[in-house]
Amino acid sequence: MKIIHFYRIVFFLTLVSCSDRFKGYSHKPSGLLFKLETIEDDEKRIQKNNYLQFKYSFKDYSGILIDESRVLLKVNDVFPSGGIVEALSLINEKERASAIFPMSKLREELEGSFAENNLHDTVLLYAQIKIDSIYSEDEFLS
């Protein structure tokens, strides 16, 4: 009987500690964990064929910096990818957000555009992103 109570307590503590791990993040159907950090008045979001300049930093679970930079990216399509493109599609220009997704999603979406540091596909990336500018294709090419 004592063993059963012990296992119930362990199970409960495990459940509580897991829920705190992603506190404040919303769970998207794609698997993306997302948290908006700042809100801007202007509502300008990325759309298909936009160009955007954004800053990012990727850390691992222990908080060790994996990569950070500012990037110019052409958005071929906006869809619930479960990765960085979906996270970028959820924020307006000048807003900051946090997102958590596996390394495999970054590889799928951006096909090696970012430094990957030989990380396994299952490693969770803790991303901080901020969109600096969004340009339509015409604005960018002129």
SVG drawing of the C-alpha trace seen along z (x, -y; Angstrom):
<svg xmlns="http://www.w3.org/2000/svg" viewBox="-4 -51 33 53">
<polyline fill="none" stroke="black" stroke-width="0.4" points="0.0,0.0 2.9,-2.4 4.5,-1.6 1.3,-2.6 1.1,-6.0 4.8,-6.5 4.3,-6.0 1.2,-8.3 3.3,-11.0 6.1,-10.5 3.7,-10.6 2.0,-13.8 5.4,-15.6 6.5,-14.6 3.3,-15.9 3.6,-19.2 7.3,-19.7 6.6,-19.0 3.8,-21.6 6.0,-24.3 8.7,-23.6 6.6,-25.3 4.7,-27.8 3.3,-30.7 3.6,-29.0 0.6,-28.1 0.6,-24.7 -0.2,-24.9 -1.8,-22.0 1.5,-21.6 3.4,-20.9 5.0,-24.4 5.2,-26.0 4.8,-29.7 4.8,-32.8 4.4,-36.4 6.8,-38.6 5.9,-42.1 2.8,-43.6 2.9,-46.3 0.0,-48.5 0.6,-47.9 -0.7,-44.6 1.7,-43.7 2.3,-39.9 4.3,-37.9 2.5,-36.5 3.5,-34.2 6.4,-35.6 7.3,-38.3 10.8,-39.1 11.6,-39.7 14.5,-40.7 14.5,-39.2 16.8,-38.5 17.0,-35.2 18.8,-33.3 18.7,-29.6 19.5,-28.1 19.3,-24.5 17.3,-23.4 20.2,-24.3 20.3,-27.9 23.5,-27.4 23.6,-29.6 23.7,-27.6 23.4,-30.3 22.2,-33.9 22.1,-36.3 20.1,-38.7 18.7,-37.1 17.0,-38.2 14.6,-35.5 12.2,-35.0 9.0,-33.4 7.9,-30.9 4.7,-30.0 3.1,-30.4 1.8,-27.2 1.6,-25.5 5.0,-24.0 5.7,-23.5 8.9,-25.5 10.4,-28.9 8.3,-29.9 5.1,-29.3 6.4,-31.2 7.3,-34.2 3.8,-34.0 2.3,-34.5 3.9,-37.9 3.6,-41.4 6.5,-43.5 8.6,-44.8 7.2,-42.2 9.3,-39.7 8.3,-36.1 9.7,-32.9 9.2,-29.5 10.2,-25.9 10.5,-23.3 12.7,-20.4 15.9,-20.8 14.3,-18.6 11.7,-21.3 14.5,-23.9 16.2,-21.5 12.9,-20.7 12.0,-24.4 15.3,-26.0 17.3,-23.2 20.6,-24.0 20.4,-27.8 21.4,-28.1 24.4,-26.7 23.3,-23.4 26.3,-22.5 25.8,-18.7 22.7,-18.7 20.4,-15.6 16.9,-16.1 15.2,-15.7 17.0,-18.5 14.6,-21.2 15.5,-24.7 14.5,-27.6 14.2,-30.4 13.9,-34.1 12.7,-36.0 12.0,-39.6 10.9,-40.7 12.6,-44.0 11.0,-44.5 8.6,-42.9 8.7,-43.7 6.4,-42.6 8.1,-41.2 7.6,-44.5 9.0,-46.6 12.0,-44.3 12.9,-44.2 12.5,-47.9"/>
</svg>
